[in-house]
Amino acid sequence: MAKGSGKTTFIVFIMFMMCLSSIVAAGGLYVTSKEKVDASNLEIRSEATNIAVLPRPGNIVGRYNATSLKGTKWNDLSGKGNHITSEKIKGTLTKAEGFKGEYVKGTKDDGFTLPQQFENNHWSFFAVARYGSDKNQNRIFVSGEDTNWFIGHLSGLTGVAKYDNPDDPDHPYVAQMVTPLTNNNALINVHGTRPWIRITAQHNYFATNGKSRSTDFSFDTDEQKPHNNPKSIGINVGKYMDTQSSDWNVYEILIYDTYLDTVDREKVDTYLKEKYILADLKSGISLAGGRPKIEGDIKLSTDDGKGEPWYGGKERFGTQEDCRRFAQELGYPQWGHYNEKYSDKSKVNTCFFYGDTVVEIKDTDKTEDGTVDGKTREDMTFGCTKTYRTPEMNCESGSGTGGPNTIGGVAATASGAYCQAKKGLNQSVGKDWVQANVCSTHCNRDKCMEPGATFTYSASGASNTLTDYCEWNNTPDFEKFYNDELIKDVATHSNAEIPNKDEDENYIDYLGKHLATCKDFKYVVEGANTNSRVLKNPPDTSRSASSVYGDNAMGTGHGQGRLDSAQAWSAKDNQVGEWYQINNDKVAIISGIKIQKRAPNHTSQYVETFKVKAKGVAGTWEDVDDGAIFTGNTSGGGDKVDVFFETPVEARYIRIYPQTWGTHMSLRAGIYVGRA
């Protein structure tokens, strides 16, 4: 043995023992399944790279989501080998698809016990869960021991917890809970019954959706301390598994072998919220407090025999964005949401819809007492399914106010819903005058169709009923109505009653005057009211590019990017950042692209992957599908490929940004307008 090696070995041994002792001292979580992650689980291990966004990844000793459920074993993604094996599972665990990907589910007869042990205060537990149906709603996460310990759910309620609290001899008839009670000794349903909730639990802390729910409760009394650690945690196991089990869904479970502080708890909760909870509404969605009244033929769109929140054969509940997505899925133009302040807790975080019927929310619908100056409602929210539209204006196309960051918005040369003249007063005072001087001054349906409202032709003229001459119309083309049908050229129409030019022979822009008066003017969106896609191949005059090989003009040489053209658009340089633009010349629902290789004899030139940006009449370029990379042509693939967006966009311009390509960056392309 070399000189000094014995001393070195001793030091290494001491360091090893110190590390080992620190792990043991770290607390009550330890690996109970010694199975290693073998080659068959490599794809699961690679998914664990997501842990990089979480704090203290080395302390994660359990991580489970739908990607790791493999048959009768729920694999641990932490790399620590803490798999939930068949011995720990009762019944059958399966998967289902949610808005944020797959989740694991089970009935009241299905469950599991986590392999970790939760003792000695050094543990932190996180999960995203909900009730799996409206039938069996009791406990979900519980202690696997003979104790009355649960977190998150109980008897159809959410945001509740009990840490095996001992009875209070001074108040024997008062339930002892971690979470507060009402004055009537009843549990508080914090989040409603059905939504996904984020659960955080430690030996002296309980929270849901990032907020502590254990107000005015002390975990640190001598009576309570022995009950804070559950020893084991699972679903549908333990003392009450035969009488208080639930149908359940789980997105993810995270377990740490240490006590996380406030900052790290917030980081984990933020990670789970961003990954699984649709907390933030899609950009461009306008809301109004309240709910429109059900009047006349307007009815809630509920399934026969079932009330809210059943629509389309399913329960519909969750966040506001969940409700908007449900409306989009069901084809409803509007949606509503009962917020957490709503008095009927059974409806909290559930959705309501009006089906295909478009309703307008009025000022009285936004108030609690029905008066315009009443207190604003905060317990219900009503919104439009599509972006840049307002509930106050029937969520019609383009009803939202334009701005620097909008797609769509107010169009300077728009077409759409407006107050339109139906007829003239007489042979001398025609529809032109009525439109220019009466109808165009009313910018919303209520004013345009106001019962009893009148107008006069002159100061001494008789009163005329407004609704006899004006109507709210959202179907015709506004530009066409003004420029082709309404305002006549005095030079060619001797009977034109209003001039189309001023005294200096300048054309009078009646359309512009109408737009200037009605700031929130609404425009028709091509393809918004159809259930089919139409392939469009706009002319070369509606196309542009960042560069063209050989500096050829669009429509010539290497600037021929139309589908089935004689050549293709080819970029000047093969580099990321080049783009090819198609202008639809009007705002439309654009749902995809058809992309084609360069013409025969040069089929090795194509765009293999690309991103897409979109822009409305006003606004900035925005990523389609959050910057997703789409797959186009490939070396062994066909000449043309259809690429459809996950979320169709309301836009006028589309830009294709190639990311990878064949021997040269070349393409031919058209756009799909309308929804499938």
ZITA-V156260 format. One record per pair of residues at least 6 apart in sequence whose C-alpha atoms are under 6 Angstrom apart, sorted by the first residue. I is the first residue (numbers start at 1). J is the second residue. If there is no record, write none. Layout:
BEGIN
I|J, I|J
END
This chain:
BEGIN
27|120, 27|122, 28|118, 28|119, 28|120, 28|122, 29|116, 29|117, 29|118, 29|257, 30|116, 31|82, 32|115, 33|82, 35|81, 36|81, 45|77, 48|77, 54|268, 59|256, 59|257, 60|255, 60|256, 61|78, 61|80, 61|255, 61|256, 62|76, 62|78, 62|254, 62|255, 63|76, 63|77, 63|78, 63|253, 63|254, 64|76, 64|252, 64|253, 65|251, 65|252, 66|102, 66|103, 66|104, 68|74, 68|75, 72|86, 73|84, 73|85, 73|86, 74|83, 74|84, 75|83, 76|82, 76|83, 88|112, 88|113, 89|111, 89|112, 90|110, 90|111, 90|112, 91|110, 92|110, 93|106, 94|104, 94|105, 95|103, 95|104, 95|105, 96|102, 96|103, 100|276, 103|250, 103|251, 104|249, 104|250, 105|248, 105|249, 106|247, 106|248, 107|247, 108|245, 108|246, 108|247, 111|235, 111|236, 112|234, 112|235, 113|234, 114|233, 114|234, 117|231, 117|232, 118|231, 118|232, 119|229, 119|231, 121|203, 122|258, 122|259, 123|256, 123|257, 123|258, 123|259, 124|202, 124|255, 124|256, 124|259, 125|200, 125|201, 125|255, 126|199, 126|200, 126|253, 126|254, 127|198, 127|199, 127|252, 127|253, 128|197, 128|198, 128|250, 128|251, 128|252, 129|196, 129|197, 129|249, 129|250, 130|195, 130|196, 130|249, 131|194, 131|247, 131|248, 132|247, 132|248, 132|249, 133|247, 136|246, 136|247, 137|155, 137|156, 137|246, 138|154, 138|155, 138|156, 138|244, 138|245, 138|246, 139|153, 139|154, 139|244, 139|245, 139|246, 140|153, 140|235, 141|150, 141|151, 141|234, 141|235, 142|149, 142|150, 142|233, 142|234, 143|149, 143|230, 143|232, 143|233, 143|238, 144|232, 144|233, 144|237, 144|238, 145|238, 146|238, 146|239, 147|164, 148|164, 149|162, 149|163, 149|164, 150|161, 150|162, 151|161, 152|158, 152|159, 152|160, 152|161, 153|160, 156|193, 157|189, 157|193, 158|189, 158|190, 158|191, 159|190, 159|208, 160|179, 161|178, 161|179, 162|177, 162|178, 163|228, 164|227, 165|176, 178|214, 179|213, 179|214, 181|187, 192|345, 192|346, 192|348, 192|349, 195|317, 195|318, 198|208, 198|209, 199|208, 200|206, 200|207, 203|228, 203|229, 204|219, 206|212, 207|213, 236|245, 278|321, 281|321, 284|387, 284|388, 285|387, 286|390, 287|382, 287|383, 288|381, 288|382, 289|366, 289|377, 289|378, 289|380, 289|381, 290|365, 290|366, 290|377, 290|380, 290|381, 291|365, 291|382, 292|361, 292|365, 300|353, 300|354, 301|353, 301|354, 301|355, 302|310, 302|311, 303|310, 303|311, 309|315, 309|316, 309|350, 309|351, 310|316, 316|351, 317|349, 317|350, 317|351, 318|349, 318|350, 320|337, 323|351, 324|385, 332|355, 332|356, 333|385, 334|383, 334|384, 334|385, 335|352, 335|353, 335|382, 335|383, 336|351, 336|352, 336|381, 336|382, 337|350, 337|351, 337|380, 337|381, 338|348, 338|349, 338|350, 338|380, 339|348, 339|349, 339|379, 339|380, 340|348, 341|379, 342|379, 358|394, 359|394, 360|392, 360|393, 360|394, 361|391, 361|392, 363|372, 364|370, 364|371, 364|372, 366|376, 366|377, 367|374, 367|375, 367|376, 367|377, 368|375, 368|377, 383|391, 384|391, 384|395, 388|400, 389|395, 389|398, 389|399, 389|400, 390|399, 390|400, 397|523, 397|524, 397|525, 398|409, 398|522, 398|523, 399|522, 400|409, 401|409, 401|410, 401|520, 402|409, 402|410, 404|619, 405|619, 405|620, 406|619, 407|615, 407|616, 407|619, 408|616, 408|617, 408|618, 411|617, 414|523, 415|477, 415|478, 415|479, 415|523, 415|524, 416|474, 416|477, 416|478, 416|522, 416|523, 416|524, 417|473, 417|474, 417|522, 418|472, 418|473, 419|439, 419|448, 419|471, 419|472, 420|439, 420|470, 420|471, 421|435, 421|439, 421|469, 421|470, 422|469, 422|470, 423|431, 423|469, 424|430, 424|431, 432|486, 439|470, 440|514, 442|448, 443|518, 445|472, 449|467, 453|466, 454|463, 454|464, 454|465, 454|466, 455|463, 455|464, 456|462, 456|463, 488|496, 489|500, 490|496, 500|507, 500|508, 501|507, 501|508, 525|587, 525|588, 526|588, 527|588, 527|589, 527|673, 527|674, 528|589, 531|675, 531|676, 532|674, 532|675, 532|676, 533|672, 533|673, 533|674, 533|675, 533|676, 534|672, 534|673, 535|671, 535|672, 536|670, 536|671, 537|670, 540|555, 542|583, 543|581, 543|582, 543|583, 544|581, 545|579, 545|580, 545|581, 546|578, 546|579, 547|571, 547|572, 548|570, 548|571, 548|572, 549|558, 549|570, 549|571, 549|572, 552|559, 553|559, 558|568, 558|569, 558|570, 559|569, 560|567, 560|568, 560|569, 561|568, 561|569, 561|668, 562|668, 562|669, 563|668, 563|669, 567|598, 567|599, 568|598, 568|667, 568|668, 569|666, 569|667, 570|665, 570|666, 571|665, 574|665, 576|659, 579|656, 579|657, 580|655, 580|656, 581|654, 581|655, 582|653, 582|654, 583|653, 584|652, 586|652, 587|651, 587|652, 588|650, 588|651, 589|649, 589|650, 589|673, 589|674, 590|648, 590|649, 590|672, 590|673, 591|644, 591|645, 591|648, 591|672, 591|673, 592|643, 592|644, 592|645, 592|671, 592|672, 593|643, 593|670, 593|671, 593|672, 594|641, 594|642, 594|669, 594|670, 595|640, 595|641, 595|668, 595|669, 596|639, 596|640, 596|667, 596|668, 597|603, 597|606, 597|639, 597|667, 598|605, 598|667, 604|662, 604|663, 605|662, 605|663, 605|664, 605|666, 606|661, 606|662, 606|665, 606|666, 606|667, 607|633, 607|661, 607|665, 608|631, 608|632, 608|633, 608|634, 608|660, 608|661, 609|630, 609|631, 609|632, 609|659, 609|660, 610|629, 610|630, 610|657, 610|658, 610|659, 611|629, 611|657, 612|624, 612|655, 612|656, 612|657, 613|621, 613|622, 613|623, 613|624, 613|654, 613|655, 614|621, 614|622, 614|651, 614|653, 614|654, 615|621, 615|651, 615|653, 616|651, 616|652
END
